[in-house]
Amino acid sequence: MSKTKDWLLQIFTWWNGQTIGTRLHTWRFGKPVGEDERGNLFYQTADGKRRWVIYNGPAEASAIAPGWHGWMHHRVDVPPSKEDYRPHVWEKPHELNMTGTGKAYRPKGSLLNTAERPRVTGDYDAWQP
């Protein structure tokens, strides 16, 4: 992207990266803490009371990995960038929330899924007028 386009996006959009206000606040008060695997940048104030993220792309809360989410919400004091955390074998990798996209989960029987829903079995029958 060109620098002019970046500046225009920062002036007129709040959902794409950072705004001018966020850029100025980060420049003035922000202390860099780290970066996650998606390229999101994390900052905090010098006293550590305020924490924020500058998204790499659209502002989507599910784009923050679980470790950074815990740090952002003051559940842990040590950011993942200063920790040597290794996931357990049973942990799945973090995924974005795909609701509202073409990759959203659509179970059988959903209006947006063409597959046939299995017939109800057992002691329950669906009501029919």
C-alpha positions as CSV (number, residue, x, y, z in Angstrom):
1,M,0.0,0.0,0.0
2,S,1.1,3.5,-0.6
3,K,1.8,5.9,2.3
4,T,-0.9,8.2,1.2
5,K,-3.5,5.4,1.2
6,D,-2.2,4.3,4.7
7,W,-2.7,7.8,6.0
8,L,-6.2,8.1,4.5
9,L,-7.2,4.8,6.0
10,Q,-6.0,5.9,9.4
11,I,-8.0,9.2,9.1
12,F,-11.3,7.7,7.8
13,T,-11.5,4.1,9.2
14,W,-11.4,2.8,12.7
15,W,-11.6,-0.9,11.9
16,N,-8.4,-1.2,9.8
17,G,-5.3,-1.1,11.8
18,Q,-4.8,2.1,13.9
19,T,-6.4,5.6,13.7
20,I,-4.5,8.9,13.9
21,G,-5.6,9.2,17.5
22,T,-4.2,5.7,18.4
23,R,-1.0,6.5,16.5
24,L,-0.5,9.7,18.5
25,H,-1.4,8.0,21.8
26,T,1.0,5.1,21.1
27,W,3.8,7.5,20.0
28,R,3.4,9.6,23.2
29,F,2.6,7.0,25.9
30,G,3.1,3.5,24.4
31,K,5.8,1.2,25.4
32,P,6.1,-1.8,23.0
33,V,5.6,-5.2,24.7
34,G,5.6,-7.6,21.8
35,E,4.1,-9.0,18.6
36,D,2.1,-12.1,18.0
37,E,2.3,-14.6,15.1
38,R,-0.3,-12.7,13.1
39,G,1.7,-9.4,13.3
40,N,-0.5,-7.6,15.9
41,L,1.5,-5.2,18.0
42,F,0.9,-4.9,21.7
43,Y,1.6,-1.9,23.9
44,Q,1.2,-0.7,27.4
45,T,1.7,2.6,29.3
46,A,4.9,3.1,31.4
47,D,3.0,2.2,34.6
48,G,1.5,-0.9,33.0
49,K,-2.1,0.1,33.8
50,R,-3.3,0.5,30.2
51,R,-2.8,-2.1,27.5
52,W,-3.8,-2.1,23.9
53,V,-3.3,-3.8,20.5
54,I,-2.7,-2.4,17.1
55,Y,-4.2,-5.0,14.7
56,N,-2.4,-6.1,11.6
57,G,-5.5,-5.7,9.4
58,P,-9.1,-5.4,10.4
59,A,-9.9,-4.9,14.1
60,E,-11.2,-8.3,15.1
61,A,-10.9,-9.4,18.7
62,S,-10.7,-13.1,17.8
63,A,-7.4,-12.3,15.9
64,I,-5.7,-12.2,19.3
65,A,-4.2,-15.5,20.5
66,P,-5.2,-16.8,23.9
67,G,-2.0,-15.9,25.6
68,W,-2.1,-12.3,24.5
69,H,-5.8,-12.2,25.4
70,G,-5.0,-13.1,29.0
71,W,-2.3,-10.4,29.1
72,M,-4.6,-7.8,27.5
73,H,-7.3,-8.4,30.2
74,H,-4.8,-8.3,33.1
75,R,-5.3,-12.0,33.9
76,V,-1.5,-12.5,33.7
77,D,1.2,-9.9,34.3
78,V,3.9,-11.5,32.1
79,P,3.3,-11.0,28.3
80,P,3.8,-14.1,26.1
81,S,6.8,-12.4,24.5
82,K,8.7,-12.6,27.8
83,E,7.6,-16.2,28.6
84,D,8.8,-19.5,27.2
85,Y,5.4,-21.1,26.8
86,R,5.0,-24.4,24.9
87,P,1.4,-25.6,24.2
88,H,0.3,-29.0,25.5
89,V,-0.1,-31.8,23.0
90,W,-3.9,-31.7,23.5
91,E,-4.2,-27.9,22.7
92,K,-5.5,-27.0,19.3
93,P,-3.9,-24.0,17.5
94,H,-5.9,-20.7,17.8
95,E,-8.4,-20.0,15.0
96,L,-10.2,-16.9,14.1
97,N,-14.0,-16.5,14.6
98,M,-15.3,-17.2,11.1
99,T,-19.0,-16.2,11.8
100,G,-20.4,-14.2,9.0
101,T,-17.9,-15.5,6.4
102,G,-18.1,-18.2,3.9
103,K,-16.0,-20.4,6.2
104,A,-18.4,-20.3,9.1
105,Y,-19.6,-23.5,10.7
106,R,-22.9,-24.6,9.2
107,P,-24.3,-27.8,10.7
108,K,-26.6,-30.2,8.8
109,G,-30.1,-28.7,8.8
110,S,-28.8,-25.1,8.7
111,L,-30.6,-22.9,6.1
112,L,-27.2,-22.2,4.6
113,N,-26.1,-25.8,4.4
114,T,-27.5,-27.9,1.6
115,A,-26.9,-31.3,3.4
116,E,-30.0,-33.2,4.7
117,R,-30.4,-33.1,8.4
118,P,-30.7,-36.6,10.0
119,R,-34.1,-37.7,11.1
120,V,-34.8,-37.5,14.8
121,T,-34.5,-40.8,16.6
122,G,-35.6,-42.0,20.0
123,D,-38.8,-41.0,21.8
124,Y,-39.1,-37.5,20.3
125,D,-40.9,-36.6,17.1
126,A,-41.0,-33.1,15.7
127,W,-44.4,-31.4,15.9
128,Q,-46.3,-31.0,12.6
129,P,-49.4,-28.8,12.3
